[in-house]
């Protein structure tokens, strides 16, 4: 069993839900308090022990590369002005990761984005992390929880799931399966259904944007036909994978924020701001004073 070292970050989407803000900047660079969305996910990967990160980009995504690169002019300016705290923060961003980039020339679905990383991942297990899902897990990072489950089950692929109200289940991919006898957070996946009606959903366990996958998923995705929208869906590939080897859904411990829609983004901003030592107190008093 190989230790997982690499994480793939699909970041080639157009971010149409946040137009016009995303007309000239990547959705992944929208600030959540004072850090871009993608940095939260990258920090989760690092805290989980991963050392090599692969970001799948597209047209207009240069700001992502610039963010994780060295900014000599900015560092020099901060140093000259004696702003050492800010200088350390800026340097920490460029020093935190060993990052590689691959271009997805057409946005042909999540499965296609993962397939673009095939050559850089190679023949080893890896993680996939979506920047839309910001997971606040104070005790242990969500991905680390999943890696522990992956290792405990002999290197089996693991996907993150969370319980979702039936009234909202039609917005998600949903798993069918049986709960593990030894770990109540694990389900052995037998099938997956994409955006089912509430009455037809096989469970209330929705698939969330964290995956621990084995390299045979690449061969499967390469042969996965495009859907009606012309895209290669990762869920379709995972269904085939579950028929070939044990695949588990892991109900992680933590709070997930759907930063891919405006309301979820605003809710995440409020909650993360309240957690900050420098902002939490004054911001809480401000919120209490609002006439709602």
C-alpha positions in Angstrom: 0.0 0.0 0.0 1.5 3.3 -1.1 1.4 6.4 1.1 -0.6 9.1 -0.5 1.5 12.1 -1.4 -0.5 13.9 -4.1 -3.7 15.9 -4.3 -5.5 17.1 -7.4 -7.4 20.4 -7.3 -9.8 20.9 -10.3 -9.9 24.7 -10.8 -10.8 25.2 -14.4 -14.5 26.0 -14.0 -16.0 29.2 -15.2 -17.5 30.2 -11.9 -20.7 31.5 -13.5 -22.7 31.5 -10.2 -20.5 34.4 -9.1 -20.7 36.6 -12.1 -19.8 39.4 -12.6 -17.2 39.0 -9.8 -15.6 36.1 -11.7 -15.6 37.7 -15.1 -11.9 38.7 -14.6 -10.8 36.6 -11.6 -11.0 32.9 -10.8 -13.8 31.8 -8.5 -11.1 29.9 -6.5 -9.5 33.3 -5.7 -12.6 34.9 -4.1 -11.6 35.9 -0.6 -13.1 34.2 2.4 -12.3 36.8 5.0 -8.7 37.5 3.9 -7.7 34.2 2.2 -8.8 32.9 -1.2 -11.0 29.8 -1.2 -8.3 27.6 -2.7 -5.8 28.4 0.0 -8.1 26.9 2.7 -8.3 23.6 0.7 -4.5 23.6 0.1 -3.9 24.2 3.8 -6.1 21.2 4.5 -4.1 19.0 2.2 -0.8 20.1 3.8 -2.2 19.6 7.3 -3.2 16.1 6.2 0.3 15.2 5.3 0.3 15.6 1.5 3.4 17.1 -0.2 2.7 17.3 -3.9 -0.2 19.3 -5.2 -1.5 19.4 -8.8 -3.9 22.2 -9.8 -5.9 21.7 -12.9 -6.4 25.2 -14.4 -7.9 26.7 -17.5 -8.1 30.0 -19.4 -8.0 33.0 -17.1 -6.7 31.2 -14.1 -3.2 32.8 -14.0 -4.1 34.5 -10.6 -4.0 31.1 -8.9 -0.4 30.4 -10.1 0.6 33.9 -9.2 -0.8 33.5 -5.7 1.3 30.4 -4.9 4.4 31.8 -6.6 7.1 34.1 -5.1 6.3 37.8 -5.3 9.7 39.4 -5.1 8.5 43.0 -5.5 5.9 42.7 -2.8 8.3 40.9 -0.4 10.9 43.6 -1.0 8.3 46.4 -0.4 7.1 44.8 2.9 10.6 44.3 4.1 11.6 47.9 3.4 8.6 49.1 5.3 9.2 46.9 8.2 5.9 45.0 7.9 7.4 41.7 9.1 4.1 40.0 10.0 2.7 40.5 6.5 6.0 39.5 5.0 5.9 36.2 6.9 2.4 35.6 5.7 3.2 36.3 2.1 6.4 34.1 2.2 4.5 31.3 3.9 2.1 31.0 0.9 4.8 30.5 -1.7 6.8 28.1 0.7 3.9 25.9 1.7 3.6 23.6 -1.3 5.3 21.8 -4.1 2.8 22.6 -6.8 2.4 21.6 -10.5 -0.1 22.8 -13.0 -1.9 21.2 -15.9 -4.2 22.9 -18.3 -7.7 21.7 -19.0 -8.4 23.3 -22.4 -12.1 22.6 -22.3 -14.4 22.3 -19.3 -15.7 18.8 -19.9 -16.7 17.8 -16.4 -15.1 16.8 -13.2 -14.1 13.4 -14.4 -12.3 15.0 -17.4 -10.5 17.4 -15.0 -9.2 14.5 -12.9 -8.1 12.7 -16.1 -6.0 15.7 -17.0 -3.8 15.0 -14.0 -3.0 11.4 -15.0 0.6 11.9 -16.1 1.5 14.0 -13.1 -0.2 11.6 -10.6 1.3 8.4 -12.2 0.6 4.9 -10.8 -0.1 5.8 -7.2 -3.2 6.6 -5.1 -4.1 10.2 -4.8 -6.6 12.7 -3.4 -9.0 15.0 -5.2 -10.2 18.1 -3.4 -12.8 20.6 -4.6 -12.3 24.3 -3.7 -16.1 24.8 -3.5 -16.3 22.7 -0.4 -14.7 24.4 2.6 -14.7 22.0 5.6 -14.1 23.3 9.1 -12.9 20.3 11.1 -11.2 21.6 14.3 -10.1 18.2 15.6 -8.6 16.6 12.5 -8.7 17.7 8.9 -11.4 16.1 6.8 -8.9 14.7 4.3 -6.7 13.2 7.1 -9.8 11.4 8.5 -10.3 9.9 5.0 -6.7 8.9 4.6 -6.9 7.1 7.9 -9.9 5.2 6.7 -8.2 4.5 3.4 -5.2 3.0 5.3 -7.4 1.1 7.7 -9.2 -0.6 4.8 -6.1 -1.7 3.0 -5.8 1.1 0.5 -9.4 1.1 -0.7 -10.8 4.3 -2.3 -12.8 6.6 0.0 -15.2 9.4 -0.8 -16.5 12.0 1.6 -20.2 11.9 2.4 -22.5 13.9 4.7 -26.1 13.5 5.8 -28.3 15.9 4.0 -32.0 16.7 4.6 -34.3 14.9 2.1 -35.6 18.2 1.0 -32.1 19.1 -0.4 -31.0 15.7 -1.5 -31.8 16.3 -5.2 -28.9 18.7 -5.5 -26.3 16.0 -4.8 -24.9 12.7 -5.8 -26.1 10.1 -3.3 -24.6 6.8 -2.3 -26.3 3.4 -1.7 -24.6 1.0 0.6 -24.2 -0.7 4.0 -22.7 0.7 7.1 -19.4 -0.8 8.2 -19.6 -3.1 11.3 -16.4 -1.7 12.8 -16.6 2.0 12.0 -20.0 3.8 12.1 -18.7 6.5 9.9 -17.9 4.2 7.0 -20.3 2.8 4.4 -19.4 0.2 1.8 -20.7 1.7 -1.4 -22.8 -0.4 -3.7 -24.1 2.3 -6.1 -24.4 6.0 -6.6 -27.2 8.1 -8.0 -26.8 11.6 -9.4 -29.3 14.1 -8.1 -32.2 11.8 -7.4 -35.7 12.9 -6.4 -36.2 12.9 -2.6 -38.5 9.9 -2.7 -36.1 7.9 -4.9 -32.9 8.7 -3.1 -31.2 5.4 -1.8 -30.0 7.2 1.4 -29.5 10.7 2.9 -25.7 10.5 2.4 -24.6 13.0 -0.2 -21.2 13.0 -1.9 -19.0 15.9 -0.9 -15.9 17.3 -2.7 -13.2 15.1 -1.1 -12.0 11.9 -2.7 -9.2 9.4 -2.0 -8.8 7.4 -5.2 -6.7 4.6 -6.7 -4.9 5.0 -10.0 -7.2 2.6 -11.9 -9.8 5.4 -11.9 -7.8 6.9 -14.8 -8.4 4.0 -17.1 -12.0 3.9 -16.1 -12.5 7.7 -16.8 -10.7 7.4 -20.1 -13.4 4.9 -21.2 -16.3 6.7 -19.5 -18.7 8.0 -22.2 -19.8 11.6 -22.0 -23.2 12.4 -20.6 -26.0 14.3 -22.4 -24.2 17.6 -21.6 -21.0 16.4 -23.3 -19.1 16.0 -20.0 -17.3 13.1 -18.3 -18.7 12.7 -14.8 -16.5 11.5 -12.0 -19.6 9.9 -10.4 -20.0 7.6 -13.4 -16.4 6.5 -13.1 -16.8 5.9 -9.4 -19.8 3.6 -10.1 -17.6 1.4 -12.3 -14.8 1.5 -9.7 -17.2 0.3 -7.0 -18.0 -2.7 -9.1 -14.3 -3.7 -9.3 -13.0 -3.1 -5.8 -14.4 -2.1 -2.4 -15.2 1.6 -2.3 -16.2 3.4 0.9 -18.2 6.5 1.8 -16.8 8.3 4.9 -19.1 10.5 7.0 -16.5 13.0 8.1 -16.4 14.9 11.4 -16.7 18.6 10.6 -18.8 21.3 9.2 -19.0 21.7 5.4 -19.6 25.1 3.8 -20.8 25.1 0.2 -18.8 28.1 -1.0 -19.9 27.3 -4.6 -23.2 29.3 -4.1 -23.7 32.8 -2.8 -25.6 32.0 0.3 -23.1 29.3 1.4 -20.2 31.7 0.7 -21.8 34.4 2.8 -22.5 31.9 5.7 -18.9 30.7 5.5 -17.6 34.3 5.6 -19.6 35.0 8.8 -18.6 31.9 10.6 -14.9 32.1 9.7 -14.8 35.7 10.7 -16.4 34.9 14.1 -13.6 32.4 14.7 -10.8 34.9 14.2 -9.2 36.3 17.4 -8.6 39.7 15.7 -12.1 40.0 14.3 -14.4 37.7 16.2 -15.2 40.0 19.1 -15.9 43.2 17.2 -17.8 41.4 14.5 -20.0 39.6 16.9 -20.9 42.9 18.6 -21.7 44.4 15.2 -24.0 41.5 14.3 -25.8 41.8 17.6 -26.5 45.4 16.8 -28.2 44.7 13.5 -31.9 45.3 13.4 -33.1 42.1 11.6 
